[in-house]
């Protein structure tokens, strides 16, 4: 699954367009490297998101296309 879609489905970022812009501006890194929106996310990847002054680091546990809102937090683990 593409990185921008994963961020939206997991509800780490509210909209896919916002996730895409964050990737384009270099605010998202995967495994210590700045990642583009087309990066293929795999379980075990470590994603770091910097938006404003807030930085969130998570580890990908599950990659799924459709997830209910309540189950979205099971897709990742905060580090």
LOMIFI-807549 format. One record per residue (C-alpha): residue number from 1; residue in one letter; chain; z, x, y. Coordinates in pm, 1 decimal. Each point is the difference from the previous one (the first is absolute). Example, Ala and Ser with C-alpha at 12.3 -4.5 7.8 and 13.67 -1.06 7.14 Angstrom:
BEGIN
+-----+-----+-------+----------+----------+----------+
:   n : res : chain :        z :        x :        y :
+-----+-----+-------+----------+----------+----------+
:   1 :   A :     A :    780.0 :   1230.0 :   -450.0 :
:   2 :   S :     A :    -66.0 :    137.0 :    344.0 :
+-----+-----+-------+----------+----------+----------+
END
This chain:
BEGIN
+-----+-----+-------+----------+----------+----------+
:   n : res : chain :        z :        x :        y :
+-----+-----+-------+----------+----------+----------+
:   1 :   X :     A :      0.0 :      0.0 :      0.0 :
:   2 :   X :     A :    -79.4 :    121.7 :    351.1 :
:   3 :   X :     A :    291.7 :    126.4 :    207.8 :
:   4 :   X :     A :    -48.1 :   -252.0 :    281.8 :
:   5 :   X :     A :     -5.4 :   -289.8 :   -246.6 :
:   6 :   X :     A :    309.1 :    131.8 :   -181.9 :
:   7 :   X :     A :    193.5 :     18.7 :    327.5 :
:   8 :   X :     A :    -91.3 :   -361.8 :     74.1 :
:   9 :   X :     A :     63.6 :   -138.2 :   -351.1 :
:  10 :   X :     A :    336.3 :    178.7 :    -23.9 :
:  11 :   X :     A :     81.1 :   -131.4 :    349.7 :
:  12 :   X :     A :     86.6 :    344.8 :    134.0 :
:  13 :   X :     A :   -246.6 :    -80.0 :    281.3 :
:  14 :   X :     A :    -67.8 :   -359.3 :    100.4 :
:  15 :   X :     A :   -381.5 :      7.4 :     35.5 :
:  16 :   X :     A :   -271.6 :    201.8 :   -170.9 :
:  17 :   X :     A :   -170.8 :     76.6 :    330.6 :
:  18 :   X :     A :    324.8 :    148.7 :    133.7 :
:  19 :   X :     A :     32.1 :    207.1 :   -317.9 :
:  20 :   X :     A :   -360.1 :    116.7 :     38.1 :
:  21 :   X :     A :     59.9 :    104.0 :    362.9 :
:  22 :   X :     A :    320.3 :    183.9 :    -96.3 :
:  23 :   X :     A :   -195.5 :    196.4 :   -262.1 :
:  24 :   X :     A :   -275.9 :     80.6 :    250.2 :
:  25 :   X :     A :    258.8 :    129.0 :    250.8 :
:  26 :   X :     A :    165.4 :    228.4 :   -259.2 :
:  27 :   X :     A :    329.1 :   -189.0 :    -17.7 :
:  28 :   X :     A :     -4.5 :    -45.1 :   -377.4 :
:  29 :   X :     A :     38.5 :    288.0 :   -242.0 :
:  30 :   X :     A :    -10.2 :     -5.7 :   -379.1 :
:  31 :   X :     A :    163.9 :    281.0 :   -197.6 :
:  32 :   X :     A :     37.0 :    205.4 :    320.1 :
:  33 :   X :     A :   -364.7 :    -30.4 :    112.2 :
:  34 :   X :     A :   -145.5 :   -227.6 :    266.3 :
:  35 :   X :     A :   -190.2 :   -272.4 :   -186.1 :
:  36 :   X :     A :   -297.0 :   -216.3 :     88.1 :
:  37 :   X :     A :     -9.1 :   -375.8 :    -59.8 :
:  38 :   X :     A :   -227.6 :     43.5 :   -304.2 :
:  39 :   X :     A :    247.7 :    218.2 :   -191.6 :
:  40 :   X :     A :     58.4 :   -139.1 :   -352.0 :
:  41 :   X :     A :    373.3 :    -66.7 :    -39.6 :
:  42 :   X :     A :    157.2 :     76.9 :   -340.2 :
:  43 :   X :     A :    352.6 :    -52.9 :   -133.0 :
:  44 :   X :     A :    212.2 :    303.1 :     85.2 :
:  45 :   X :     A :   -163.5 :     65.0 :    339.6 :
:  46 :   X :     A :    237.8 :     60.8 :    288.7 :
:  47 :   X :     A :   -108.0 :   -174.2 :    321.7 :
:  48 :   X :     A :    144.8 :     83.2 :    341.5 :
:  49 :   X :     A :    -66.0 :   -243.0 :    284.9 :
:  50 :   X :     A :     69.2 :     91.0 :    363.4 :
:  51 :   X :     A :    -24.3 :   -289.2 :    244.9 :
:  52 :   X :     A :    157.3 :     58.1 :    339.1 :
:  53 :   X :     A :    329.5 :    179.5 :    -44.1 :
:  54 :   X :     A :     56.0 :   -144.5 :   -347.0 :
:  55 :   X :     A :    -94.5 :    189.7 :   -315.8 :
:  56 :   X :     A :      4.7 :   -163.6 :   -343.0 :
:  57 :   X :     A :    -40.4 :    195.0 :   -323.1 :
:  58 :   X :     A :    -67.9 :   -185.0 :   -326.7 :
:  59 :   X :     A :   -105.4 :     78.9 :   -355.1 :
:  60 :   X :     A :   -263.5 :   -222.3 :   -161.5 :
:  61 :   X :     A :    129.0 :   -167.7 :   -317.6 :
:  62 :   X :     A :   -263.1 :   -267.7 :    -67.2 :
:  63 :   X :     A :   -354.4 :    -64.9 :    120.4 :
:  64 :   X :     A :    -90.9 :   -370.1 :    -18.7 :
:  65 :   X :     A :   -265.9 :   -208.2 :    178.8 :
:  66 :   X :     A :    195.3 :   -321.4 :     52.1 :
:  67 :   X :     A :    375.8 :     -4.3 :     43.1 :
:  68 :   X :     A :    232.8 :   -271.6 :    122.8 :
:  69 :   X :     A :    201.3 :     71.6 :    311.8 :
:  70 :   X :     A :    326.9 :     19.8 :   -194.6 :
:  71 :   X :     A :   -146.3 :    248.9 :   -250.9 :
:  72 :   X :     A :   -162.3 :    229.8 :    258.9 :
:  73 :   X :     A :    310.7 :    220.8 :     24.0 :
:  74 :   X :     A :    -30.1 :     82.1 :   -371.9 :
:  75 :   X :     A :   -328.8 :    184.2 :     66.5 :
:  76 :   X :     A :    173.5 :    297.1 :    161.0 :
:  77 :   X :     A :    331.3 :    184.8 :     24.9 :
:  78 :   X :     A :    130.9 :    129.1 :    334.1 :
:  79 :   X :     A :     80.4 :    369.3 :      3.4 :
+-----+-----+-------+----------+----------+----------+
END
